[in-house]
C-alpha cells in the first residue's frame, strides 16, 4: 500500500477509534458496565500522545536546515544565467504578484467562511489546554517587535537558537543573493554544500513521513478522544475551503493572466497543459513534473526554449502559488480552531511569509509542512495543530501541486509574450 493510502488509513482508523472511545466514556446514562475511562486515559497518556509528539518533533527538527538551504538555493538559481537576468526579474516579479493574489484569496475565504470557527467553547478550551501542556520544541512569538528587529538578525546563530524564523528566512534570502553575485569556485563549492544539506534534509523528511501512518493515527485518536466528531467536521470544512481557493486561483487568476498578459486563449492554454496537470496531480511533486512541463511548453504551447526552460526550471522551486495559498489557509484555520485571534498586522505578516516561503518551499510531496510549522511558531498558534491536517495533506498536496505547475506554465506564457513584445519594439526602432 502506498504511503498516502497508509496515511489515510491511519487518519480514518485513529479518528474512528478515538470517536468510539469518546462516546463510551462520555455516555450520558453513565459509564459502561466495565469502566473504560482509566484504560482510555492510560492509552492516551502513554501511547497516543507520545507517539504523536515524537512524529511531530522529528518533522520540526528539520525546519531550519530546509528553510535556509532551499531559500538560498532558490534565489541563487536566478543568477545561473546572466544573459537571462532580465527574464529572471520578470519571472520573480510575476511570482511575487501572483503568489500575493493566491494568499489573499485564501485568507479572504478563511475570514469569510470561518472553517475553524463554530467550535463549542468547552471543546476549544480542552484543545487549547492539551496544547499548552506539550512543548514541541519550536519557539512561538505572538508579540510583534519592530520590523527591523523581527526581520534583520544581528546574530544569525542567536536567531536560529531562539526560533526567529523570519530572521532566518531573511538571512537565507541574502545568502542566495550573495551566491548569485559571486561566481568564484569557492562560492560554487559552498552552493554545492547547501545543496547537499537540502538533499539530506529532504531525505530525512521522507524517512520521517514513513512514520506518518502511526503518527497520524495517534494524533487523530488524541484529538477525537477529547473532542469527538466535531473536530472531523472542522477538518472537512477546511479541506473544502482549500479546494475552493485553489479552484478560484486556477481557473480565474491564471485565465486572466494568460489572456491579458500572455495574449493566449485560456481554453487553449488549459487544453495544451493538461498532460502536465495530470502528472502534477498524480506525483504531487513540481520537481518530478518538470520534464513533462518542459515538453508541454515546447511541443504544445510552442514557447521559446530559452525562456520556457529558464522560467519552468526556476518555477519548479520558486513559483509555488498553490502552496502559498495552502499555507495561508492552514495557518488561519488552525488559529480559528485554537481561538487565536490574528490581527490585520499579523495576517499581513502571514501573507509576507507565505510569499517568501514560496521561494523556499521544496517542490516535493509534503514539502510545505516544515514551512507551515515555522509560520505557526511565528504567530503563536500551537504547533501540534499541524497533526490535524497531516492526514489529508496528501490529497491537498496533489491539488496544490497541480496549481503550482499550471502557474509555472502560465508564467512561461506571460514572460514569453513580454519578451516577444520587447523584440517587436526593438525591430520597429531599428526599422526607423
N, C-alpha and C positions, 0 to 999 in steps of 0.2 A: 504494500500500500504506500502511495506517495506521501511525502511529508505533510503537504497541506491537507490531505484527507485524514491523516492521523491526528492533525491538529483539530480538525473539525469534529472528529470522534471524541477527542479529549474535551472539547468545548461542550458538546451535547451531553456526553456522559457525566462530566463533572457537574453541569447545570441540573441534570435530572436527579442525580443522587443528592445534590445539595438541596434542591427544592423538596424532595421527598423527606429528607431529614428535617427540614424546616417545618413541613406540615406535621410530622409525627411529634415533634417536641413542642409544637405550638397549638395543639388541638384545643379548641375552646371547652370541650367536655372534660378535659383533664388529660393526664399523661396516659399512654397506652399501658396495657397490663404489665409489660416488662419495661420499666422506665429507661428510655434510650438516651435521655439528656446527658448523663455522665459519659456514656460511650461516645456520643457525637462530639461533646466538648473535648474529650481526650483526642479524638481523631483530628479535630480542627486545630487544636493547640500544638500537637506533637508531630503531625504528619502533613496536613494540607498547607497550613501557613508556612512552616519551614521550607517545604518543597517549593512553594510559590516564590518565597523570598530568595532562595538560592538561585532559581532560574532568573529572576529579575536582576539580582546583583551581578551575576555573570554577564548579563547583557549590558548593564550600565557600566561595568568595568571597562568596556571598550569604547565608551563615548568619546573621550578626549582624543585618543590617537586617531580615530576615524575622522572626526571633525577637522582636526588640524591638518592631517595629511590630504584628505580629499579636497578641502577648500584650497589649500596651497597648490595642489596639482591642477585643479580645475581652472584657476586663474592663470597659472604659468603656461598652460596649454595655449592660451591666446597669443603667446609670443613665439610659438614654434615656427611660424611662417611670417617673417617680417613683411614680405610683399603683400600679405593679406591683412595687414594691420587695420586698414580701413574697413574691411569686411568684418574683422573681429569686433571693432567698435560698434558697427551696425547690429551685429548679432547680439552683443551684450546689451545694447540699448533696447532692442526689441524684447529680449528675455526679461529684463527688469520690468518693463511696462506691462507685458502680458502676464507675468507672474504676479504683479501687483493687482491686476484685474482679477486674476484667479482667486487670490487670497480674499479680496474684498467681496467677491461673490459668495465664498464660503462663509465668511464672518457675517455677512448680511443674512444669509439663510439661517444660521445658528441663532442670531439675535432675534429674528422674526419668528421662527418655528419653535425655538426653545426645546430641542430634543432631549436635553438633560434636565429640564425643569419638570415641575409637576410631581416630583417625588414627595411622599409623605414626610413631614418634618422629623418624625421619630426614626424613620428608616435612614434618612440622611445623617441624623445625629449618630446612629450606630456606625455608618460608613466612615464618618469623619473620626470617630473615636477609635475605630480599628486602625485607621491610617496613622493616627497620632502616636500609637504605641509601637510602630515599626519604622525604624530608621533604615533606609535602603542605601545610604552612603552618598547621596548626591545633595550638595548644599542647595537650600532654597533661599530665594531673595525676593520677597514680595515687595519690600520697600524700594523706592527708586531714588537713587542719589543723583548727582548732576550727570548730564550726558557724558562729560569728559571722563569722570571717574568710572562710569559704567562701561564705556566703550574702549577707551585707550588705556592699556595697562602700563603702570610704571615698572612693574616686575612681573614678567610672564610666568615664572615659576610660582610666584605667590598667587597669581590669578588662577592657575591650574589647580593649586592646592586648595584654594578657597571655593572652587566651583564657579568662578566668574566666566561663564561660558561665552558671553557676548564679547568679553575682552579677548578670550582665546580665539574666537572667530575673527576678530579684527587683526590679531597677530597672524593668523593663517592667511588672511587676505593680503596683508602687507608682505608676507613671506612669498606668496605667489607672484606678486608684482615684482619683487626683487629677482626671483628666479626667471621671470620673463625678460627682465632688462639685462641681467648678467649672463653672458653666453660663454663663460670660461669652462674649462674642463672640470675644475673643482666644483663649480655650481651644478654641472650636469651629474657629477657623482652624488652630490647631496640630493638632487632631484630623484635620482635612482634609489637612494636610501629612503626617501619619503614614499616612493612607490612601493618599496619593499615593506615599509611599515603599514601602508594601506592594504597591501595584498595579504599580509599576515593577519592583520586585524579583521579583515572581512572574512578570511577563512575561519578564524576563531568564532566570529558571529554565526557563520553557518554551522559550526560544530555545536554551539550553544543552542541554536534553533532546533537541532535534532532532539534536544530535551524538551522542546516546546509542548508536545502532546501531554507529557506528565505535568509540566508547569502550568499549562492552560487548564487542565483538569483540576489541579489543586486550587488554582486561583478562582475558577468558576464555582467549585464546591464551597470555598470560603465565602464568596460573595452571596451565593444563593442560600446557604445555611442561615446567614444573618439577615438577608433581605427578602428571600422568597422570589416569586416570579416577577416582581416589579422591576428588578434590575435587568431582566431579559427583555422586557418591554422597552425600557430606555435604550437598550442596545439595538433593538430593531429600528427605533426611530432614528438613531444615529446613522445606521447603515443607509437608510432611505435618504437622509439629508446629504450624506456624502455623494451618493449616486446622482441625486438631483443636481447638486452643484457641478459635478463633473460633466453631466449631460449638457447643462447650460453652457459651460465653457467650451465643450467640444463642438456643439452644433450652432452656437450663436457667436461666440467670440472668434473662433477660428474661421467660421464662414465669413464674418465681416472683415477680418484681417486679410484673408486670401482674396476676397473680392475687391476691397477698397485699396489695399496696399500692394497686393500681388497681381491684380488685373486678371484673375483666373476665376472661372465659374466654380462656386462651392460644390455643385453636383459633380462636376468633372474631377475636382480635387479629391473628394471622398471616394469616388469610384476608382481613381487611379491608385490611391494609397491603401486600399482595403487589404492587400496582402500583408503590408507592414502592420496594420492594425490587428489582424488576426494573429500574426506571430507575436506581437507585443502582449496580447491578451493571454495567449497560451503559455508564454515563457515568463511573464511578469518581470522582464529584465530589459531595460533600454540597451544595455551593452550587448546582450545576446541578439537583439533585433537589429543592431546596426548594419550587418551585411545585407539584410533584406531591405532596410530603408535606403541604403546606397543604391541597390539595384532598382528600386522603385523610382528614385529620383532620376536615375539615368535613363531607364527604359520607358517608364510610363509618363512621368512629369516632364522628361526631356530638359532638365535644368543643366546649366553649365557645370561641368565636372569639377572645376577648381572651386567654385562657390559651394556646390552641394556637399562635396566631400569635407570641406572645412567646417561648414555650419553643422552638418549632421554628426561629425566626429566630436566637435566641442559640445553640441547639444545633448549627446547621449549621457553626458555627465552634468553639464552646466545649465541645461534648459529643462527644468523639471516643473512645469506649470501645474500638472495634476498633483504632484507630490506636495507642492507649496499649498494648494487648496486643501488637500487632505490633512496636512499638519495643522493648518489654522483651524479647521473644523474640529479636529480631535482635541486640541488644547481647550477651545471654548466649551466643547461638550463636557469634558471632564471637569472643567471649572464649574459648570452648571450642576453637574452631578454632586460635587462635593460642596456646593454652596459658596464657592469662592467668587466674589464679585470682582470682575476685571473692569476697571475704569477705561475711559477712552484712551488716555495715555498708555495704559497697559496693553490695550488691544492694538494701539499703533505700534508698540514695541513688538508684539507678536507678528504683525504684518511685516515689519522690517526684518525680523529674524528669519521668517519663513522665506522671504525673497532672497536673502543672503544664503540661507541654508540650501536653497535650490541649486546653488553652485557646488555646494559641498556634500550633497546627498548622493550616496552610492547608487549607481544605476543597476542594482541587483535586487532580487526579491527581498522584501522586508528591510531594505537599506535605510528607510526613513525612521525606523523605530528608535535608534540612538539619538537622532535629531529631536524627535518629539520628547524624549526623556530630558534632554537638555533644556528645551523650552519650558516644560513643566516645572523644572527646578528653578528656572529664572523667574517665573511669575507666581511661585508659591502654591502650586497645585500638587496634592500628594502624588508622588511618582508611581506608587503601586497601582494607581488607577489605570496605568498602561496595560495591566493584566486583563482589564475588561475587554479591550479591543483586539488583543493579540489573536484570539480565536477566529475573528472574522477578517483579520488583516489580509490573508491570502487572497480572498475574493476582491477586496477593495484594492489590493496591490495590483491585481490583474487589470482592474478598471482604470486606475490612475496611470499605470504604465502605458496603456493604450492612448490616453490623453497626452502623456509625455512625448511619445513617439510621433503622434499626429502633430503635436506642437513643433517638434523638430523639423518635420517636413513643411509645415506652414511657414516656419521661419526661413527655410531654404527658398521657398517660393517668393517670399517678401524681399529677402536680400538679393536674390537673383534679379527680380524686377527692378530693384533700386539700382543695381549695377548696370542693367540694360539701359535704363534711362540716362545714367551718367555717360555711358558710351555714346548714346544718341546725341546728347548735348555737346560732347566733345567733337563728334563728327560734324555737327552743324556749325560749331565755332571754327573748325578747320576749313569748311567749305566757304565761309565768308572771307 
